[in-house]
Amino acid sequence: MNKFSIVLGACTLLSVAAPNRAEAQVSAADSVYQHAKGNRLSIGGYGEVALTRNFYSDNPYRYSNPTRYKDDPSNGQFDIPHAVIYLGYDFGKGWTLGTEIEFEHTGTGSSIEIENDEGGEYETEVEKGGEVELEQFWIQKSFARWANLKIGHFVVPVGLNNAYHEPLNYFTVYRPEGENTILPSTWHDTGISFWGRLGDFRYELQFVAGLNALQFSRDGWISDGAGSSYEFKPANKYGYAFRIDNYSVKGLRLGLSGYYGQAMHNTSPNEMEGTGKTYDKVKANVFIGSFDFTFNRFNWIVRGQADYGYISDTPKLNTAKINTQSASPYDHTYVGKNAVSIGVEAGYDVFSQIAKTRADNQKLYVFGRYEYYNSYIGESSQPSYDYTAKNRIAAGVNYYPVPQIAVKAEYSHRFLKTGYNNEPSVSVGIAYEGWFL
C-alpha cells in the first residue's frame, strides 16, 4: 500500500500519498475502513518534538503589571506535545475496532501551573486520572458507505483543529493557537456517532456526554470543560455535535461543524442542584459554530477556519464558579459569554520547481500564518481582561524528506492590546505520522 492513512478517530483526517492532494483528505473513520482491507490488524501513530525560545517574560504577573516585566530575560521550553499509538482491528462483517493511546508532554495526566493574575499561585491541574490517556476507544458497525454507527470514545470534530489535528495537517510547530486555546484539543468524549459519505459529502452526527461549566475559564473558555477528574465522565447532561465536509471542487474541502449542549449541573456530585434553588435554573447552554477549509493544489496548501461560541447565563455561572469550594477541582476565574478564533495559513512547495527534489518526492513549504482569537468576551458587568485578545503572525518552513516526516521551523509574534507587551518566539520541531502495519 503506497498511501499511508492517518488517525483512527472518526473525525480526524487524512489519507495522503503526499501532503499536496486535498481530494485525498478523508475522515479517519474512512481511513480505518480502507486500511483494514489489507490487514486485519493496524498499528500506527504520530508524534512531535518541539523546542522554543520565548522572548518575553514568563512571570505570572506580566499581564497585571506589564511595565515591570517588559525587560525580563527570555526563556526556553523543550517539549513533546504528543506521542500517540493507534491500534485498530477489523473483525469482519463490517465490525471494526479503533483505539488511540496518547502521551501528552511526557506527563502523567496531571500538571502544575502558575495561574496568571491569580497571585501567581501554583495549582495542580488533573487533566485525567492515570498515567496515560485513552483518547479513543470505539467499536464500529459499517452497514454501507453512507451508514456507519460507532459507539465508544472518539474525537468530537468541531473546528479545523479537532477534525484534522495530526501534526502534518498544520504548518506551525504547535497546534494552531486560537482553536487550541478556546476549544478542547483534542476534543474527545464518549457517546454514539453516526457518519457516512454520500456523493461529494461526508457527514457526522454525535451524541456525547455534556461539558462541565465549572471547568470553563477566562484564559481557555471551554477548553477544560470536556475533561473529568474522576474515573468516569459525569453525564447528567448531554451534548450534540455535527460536521459536514464537501469535496465537490478538486483540491478543495469545505467544512461546517457545530455543537450544542447544557454544561451546568454536569458534575459529580451535582453540587449546584437543589441548593436553595439558587442555581437550579442556570443551564450554561453552549453553542458553537465553525467553518473551515483546506485547499491543496498547484503546489499550494491553504487552510483556514472561523469559530464563534456563546454560553448562556454567564453572570450566574460565574457566581457559582467563584462560590465553589477552594479545594474543588473546578476553575474559579470568570468565563466570558463569547469566544472567537479566526485563522488562515498558506504554504508553497518551492521544491516543486526543482526537478531533482520533485522526483525524490521531497517537499519544502514556505508558509505564513495569521490568527486572531479572544478567550474572554464578557458581559458588560464583568471585569475586563484585555490581554485575552491576541493577534498572532507566524512564518517559517516545513521540510518533508519523506512524506511521513516534517521538520518545522517558525518565527511567531503575538500582538496584544496597547499597554501589554508583545510576545515573540522562535520554535523548531520534528513530527511524524504514519502506519507501521
C-alpha positions as a printed Julia matrix, in Angstrom:
437×3 Matrix{Float64}:
   0.0    0.0     0.0
   1.69   3.23   -1.13
  -0.63   5.52    0.78
  -0.35   5.9     4.49
  -3.56   6.54    6.41
  -3.53   8.69    9.45
  -5.65   8.52   12.56
  -8.2    6.04   13.75
 -10.56   8.74   15.04
 -13.91   9.23   13.39
 -13.41  12.86   12.81
  -9.8   13.41   12.03
  -8.29  13.49    8.65
  -6.35  12.04    6.43
  -5.1    9.54    3.96
  -2.33  11.01    1.88
   0.29   9.86   -0.54
   1.96  13.24   -0.01
   0.66  16.48    1.54
  -0.46  18.01   -1.78
  -3.83  16.45   -2.57
  -6.88  17.86   -0.82
  -9.04  15.32   -2.59
  -7.15  12.6    -0.66
  -8.18  14.07    2.69
 -10.71  11.76    4.26
 -12.02  11.22    7.74
 -10.28   8.77    9.98
 -13.29   6.53   10.03
 -12.86   6.22    6.26
  -9.14   5.61    6.52
  -9.55   2.87    9.11
 -12.02   1.12    6.84
  -9.71   1.43    3.84
  -6.57   0.42    5.68
  -8.17  -2.7     7.16
  -8.8   -4.1     3.68
  -5.16  -5.15    3.53
  -4.62  -6.24    7.14
  -6.99  -7.07    9.98
  -4.57  -5.51   12.48
  -3.47  -1.88   12.03
  -0.7   -0.22   14.05
   0.27   3.4    13.58
   0.61   6.73   15.27
   2.06  10.21   15.28
   4.3   12.31   17.45
   6.16  15.6    17.65
   9.09  17.21   19.41
   9.2   20.99   19.9
  11.95  23.37   21.02
  11.03  27.01   21.73
  12.67  30.22   22.87
  10.23  32.88   24.13
  11.49  36.46   24.02
   9.11  37.75   26.67
   8.58  37.38   30.4
   7.15  34.17   31.83
   6.28  35.89   35.12
   2.67  35.21   36.2
   2.13  38.94   36.83
   3.2   40.04   33.33
  -0.38  40.96   32.36
  -1.37  42.72   35.59
   1.87  44.76   35.67
   3.3   44.71   32.12
   5.68  47.67   32.59
   7.57  45.96   35.39
   8.25  42.83   33.34
   8.86  44.43   29.96
  12.63  43.81   30.0
  12.68  40.38   31.61
  15.06  37.81   30.09
  13.92  35.28   27.51
  13.01  31.74   28.47
  13.11  28.38   26.73
  10.9   25.31   26.61
  11.57  21.81   25.28
   8.52  19.64   24.9
   7.0   16.52   23.39
   3.42  17.75   22.96
   2.0   14.45   21.71
   3.15  10.87   21.25
   0.33   8.67   20.01
  -0.1    4.97   19.29
  -3.01   3.72   17.17
  -4.28   0.16   17.29
  -7.11  -0.94   15.02
  -8.65  -4.28   14.15
 -11.09  -5.47   11.5
 -13.27  -8.25   12.91
 -15.02  -8.75    9.58
 -18.69  -8.4     8.55
 -18.42  -4.64    8.95
 -17.22  -4.66   12.58
 -14.06  -2.69   13.38
 -12.25  -1.51   16.5
 -10.26   1.73   16.87
  -8.1    2.85   19.77
  -5.74   5.74   20.43
  -3.35   5.86   23.37
  -1.8    9.28   23.87
   1.11  10.53   25.95
   0.97  14.33   26.31
   4.06  16.32   27.31
   5.61  13.06   28.55
   3.36  13.6    31.57
   1.22  11.51   33.83
  -2.14  13.18   33.33
  -1.53  15.85   35.98
   0.48  19.04   35.8
   1.38  22.09   37.88
   0.55  25.52   36.5
   1.19  29.04   37.73
  -2.04  31.0    37.41
  -1.67  34.38   35.72
  -3.19  37.28   37.67
  -4.24  34.91   40.46
  -1.46  35.81   42.86
   0.99  33.67   40.94
  -0.14  30.68   42.96
   0.78  27.14   41.99
  -2.14  24.9    41.05
  -2.15  21.2    40.31
  -4.32  20.51   37.28
  -5.65  16.98   36.97
  -6.42  16.55   33.3
  -7.4   12.88   33.58
  -6.71  10.21   36.14
  -3.97   7.71   35.25
  -0.54   7.9    33.68
  -1.64   7.73   30.06
  -4.79   8.85   28.28
  -7.02   6.61   26.24
  -8.15   9.25   23.79
 -10.17   6.92   21.6
 -11.78   3.53   22.08
 -14.71   2.62   19.87
 -16.41  -0.24   18.11
 -17.99   0.45   14.74
 -20.52  -1.31   12.56
 -20.42  -0.31    8.88
 -23.71  -1.02    7.12
 -22.84   0.86    3.92
 -20.65   3.72    2.72
 -23.38   6.14    3.76
 -24.24   4.49    7.1
 -21.72   3.73    9.87
 -22.51   3.53   13.58
 -19.82   3.99   16.19
 -20.15   3.57   19.96
 -17.41   4.39   22.43
 -14.9    7.18   22.99
 -13.98   9.26   19.94
 -12.94  12.69   18.67
 -15.57  15.44   18.58
 -14.95  17.06   15.15
 -15.84  20.69   15.97
 -13.41  23.08   14.29
 -10.49  22.52   11.95
  -8.04  21.65   14.71
 -10.12  18.88   16.23
 -11.15  17.33   12.94
  -7.62  17.4    11.49
  -5.27  17.64   14.44
  -2.33  15.45   13.37
   0.98  17.36   13.06
   1.22  17.15    9.25
  -2.12  18.97    8.99
  -0.74  22.36   10.07
   2.47  24.25    9.34
   3.18  25.64   12.81
   5.32  23.73   15.29
   2.46  23.61   17.79
  -1.21  23.16   17.0
  -2.93  26.34   15.73
  -3.07  28.57   18.76
  -6.55  30.11   18.58
  -8.64  26.96   18.43
  -6.2   25.21   20.73
  -6.9   27.94   23.31
 -10.7   28.21   23.32
 -11.78  24.63   22.47
 -10.83  21.26   23.97
  -7.93  19.9    21.92
  -8.09  17.19   21.02
 -11.77  17.2    21.98
 -12.76  13.61   22.71
 -15.76  12.22   24.52
 -17.9    9.12   24.99
 -21.15   8.56   23.14
 -22.68   7.45   19.86
 -21.68   8.63   16.38
 -23.41   8.15   13.04
 -21.37   9.03    9.96
 -21.16   8.32    6.27
 -20.31   9.54    2.79
 -22.81  10.33    0.07
 -21.6   11.73   -3.23
 -19.19  14.59   -2.53
 -20.26  14.92    1.09
 -19.1   13.39    4.33
 -21.33  13.91    7.37
 -21.34  13.02   11.04
 -23.77  13.38   13.94
 -22.73  12.72   17.54
 -24.45  12.3    20.89
 -21.95  12.67   23.74
 -21.63  13.42   27.44
 -22.06  17.11   28.23
 -19.37  19.61   29.17
 -18.77  20.78   32.72
 -19.35  24.54   33.04
 -17.47  24.73   36.34
 -14.27  23.91   34.45
 -14.66  26.76   31.97
 -12.13  29.57   32.38
 -11.12  33.07   31.44
  -7.94  32.1    29.61
  -9.26  28.92   27.97
 -13.03  29.43   27.61
 -14.44  25.85   27.37
 -11.1   24.13   26.67
 -11.08  22.24   30.0
 -14.8   21.53   30.02
 -14.59  18.1    28.38
 -12.23  16.62   30.94
 -13.02  14.77   34.13
 -11.02  14.4    37.33
 -12.89  11.22   38.18
 -12.6    7.66   36.95
 -15.79   8.25   34.97
 -17.26  11.13   32.97
 -20.36  12.7    34.58
 -23.2   12.7    32.04
 -26.14  14.33   33.82
 -26.49  16.5    30.71
 -25.7   15.76   27.07
 -24.09  17.38   24.06
 -24.78  17.17   20.33
 -22.15  17.73   17.64
 -22.21  17.64   13.87
 -19.82  18.0    10.96
 -20.29  18.2     7.17
 -17.41  18.22    4.66
 -17.79  18.82    0.94
 -15.29  17.71   -1.76
 -17.1   18.88   -4.93
 -14.22  21.03   -6.2
 -10.95  19.26   -6.95
  -8.34  20.13   -4.38
 -10.82  21.89   -2.09
 -12.53  20.73    1.08
 -15.16  22.88    2.78
 -16.27  22.04    6.31
 -19.07  23.16    8.62
 -19.33  21.97   12.23
 -21.11  22.87   15.43
 -22.04  21.9    18.97
 -24.88  22.42   21.41
 -25.21  21.18   24.98
 -26.11  22.14   28.54
 -22.99  22.43   30.69
 -24.36  23.34   34.11
 -25.3   20.56   36.56
 -22.9   18.15   34.91
 -20.72  17.49   37.95
 -20.37  14.66   40.42
 -21.81  15.07   42.93
 -24.23  17.55   41.4
 -23.41  20.2    44.0
 -25.24  23.03   42.27
 -28.62  21.28   42.13
 -31.08  21.79   44.99
 -29.0   24.4    46.88
 -31.89  26.65   47.72
 -32.76  26.77   44.01
 -30.12  29.48   43.54
 -28.6   27.76   40.51
 -31.3   25.24   39.61
 -32.42  27.15   36.53
 -28.91  28.03   35.35
 -28.23  25.96   32.21
 -24.99  27.41   30.79
 -26.01  26.24   27.32
 -23.02  26.15   24.97
 -23.45  26.99   21.28
 -20.5   26.75   18.86
 -20.43  27.3    15.12
 -17.37  26.73   12.94
 -16.42  26.97    9.27
 -13.13  25.67    7.86
 -11.5   24.8     4.56
  -8.39  23.21    3.06
  -7.07  23.83   -0.44
  -4.3   21.5    -1.74
  -3.44  22.07   -5.39
  -0.9   23.68   -7.72
   1.8   23.1    -5.05
  -0.1   25.3    -2.59
  -1.68  24.33    0.71
  -4.06  26.9     2.19
  -6.08  26.29    5.35
  -8.46  28.48    7.31
 -11.14  28.47    9.98
 -13.51  30.72   11.88
 -15.13  29.74   15.19
 -17.6   31.6    17.36
 -19.1   30.44   20.63
 -21.71  31.53   23.16
 -22.53  30.47   26.74
 -25.87  31.39   28.3
 -26.38  32.5    31.92
 -22.75  33.56   32.39
 -23.41  36.06   35.25
 -24.93  33.33   37.46
 -22.47  30.75   36.18
 -19.57  32.95   37.27
 -21.14  33.41   40.7
 -21.44  29.65   41.02
 -17.81  29.14   39.92
 -16.49  31.67   42.41
 -18.53  30.13   45.25
 -17.35  26.55   44.74
 -15.09  25.14   47.44
 -11.5   26.29   47.14
 -10.31  22.68   47.27
 -12.61  21.58   44.45
 -11.1   20.65   41.06
 -13.07  23.44   39.35
 -11.88  26.74   37.87
 -12.58  29.9    39.87
 -11.98  32.56   37.22
 -14.67  34.4    35.28
 -15.7   32.91   31.95
 -16.8   35.08   29.03
 -20.17  34.65   27.39
 -18.44  34.57   23.98
 -15.16  33.47   22.44
 -13.8   33.73   18.91
 -10.97  32.29   16.83
 -10.1   33.13   13.22
  -7.02  31.8    11.43
  -5.57  31.26    7.98
  -2.26  29.82    6.76
  -0.74  29.34    3.32
   2.35  27.5     2.17
   4.03  26.93   -1.2
   6.23  23.93   -2.05
   9.36  25.52   -3.5
  10.88  22.08   -4.17
   8.14  21.53   -6.77
  10.2   23.8    -9.05
  13.38  21.71   -8.7
  13.42  18.56  -10.83
  15.67  16.53   -8.51
  13.72  17.13   -5.31
  10.43  16.76   -7.14
  11.47  13.35   -8.48
  12.62  12.32   -4.99
   9.24  13.32   -3.52
  10.85  15.82   -1.15
   8.93  18.96   -0.28
   9.79  22.31    1.26
   6.83  24.51    2.14
   7.49  28.17    2.91
   4.47  29.37    4.88
   2.84  32.26    6.67
   0.02  32.25    9.18
  -2.25  34.87   10.77
  -4.81  34.39   13.51
  -6.93  36.39   15.91
  -8.53  34.93   18.99
 -10.11  36.03   22.24
 -10.94  33.57   25.01
 -12.87  36.07   27.12
 -15.61  38.31   25.74
 -17.55  39.05   28.91
 -20.77  40.71   29.94
 -20.58  44.48   30.43
 -20.95  43.91   34.18
 -17.91  41.61   34.33
 -14.3   42.66   34.89
 -12.3   43.41   31.75
  -9.19  41.38   30.85
  -7.94  42.88   27.59
  -4.87  40.67   27.37
  -7.02  37.71   26.26
  -7.46  39.31   22.81
  -4.46  38.39   20.69
  -3.33  38.78   17.09
  -0.62  36.35   16.06
   1.54  36.03   12.99
   3.94  33.2    12.16
   6.28  32.46    9.26
   8.6   29.58    8.59
   9.3   26.38    6.68
   8.23  22.73    6.66
  10.67  20.26    5.1
   9.44  16.77    4.15
  12.4   14.44    3.49
   9.79  11.67    3.15
   6.0   12.06    3.14
   5.62  10.82    6.72
   8.09  13.22    8.4
   8.16  17.02    8.66
  10.96  19.18   10.04
   9.49  22.53   11.09
  10.86  25.96   11.96
   8.99  29.19   12.61
   9.14  32.69   13.99
   5.94  33.89   15.64
   4.79  37.12   17.23
   1.75  37.74   19.41
   0.39  41.29   19.33
  -1.56  42.28   22.44
  -3.59  45.41   23.04
  -1.87  48.68   23.86
  -0.45  48.63   27.36
   0.65  44.99   27.24
   3.94  43.59   25.99
   4.01  41.73   22.69
   5.26  38.14   22.72
   7.73  36.99   20.05
   9.21  33.49   19.93
  11.21  31.09   17.77
  10.38  27.36   17.53
  11.76  24.31   15.78
  10.33  20.84   15.74
  10.07  17.49   14.04
   6.92  15.43   13.56
   5.82  12.16   12.02
   2.59  10.34   11.3
   2.02   7.02    9.62
   1.18   3.35    9.78
   3.7    0.69   10.77
   1.39  -2.21    9.95
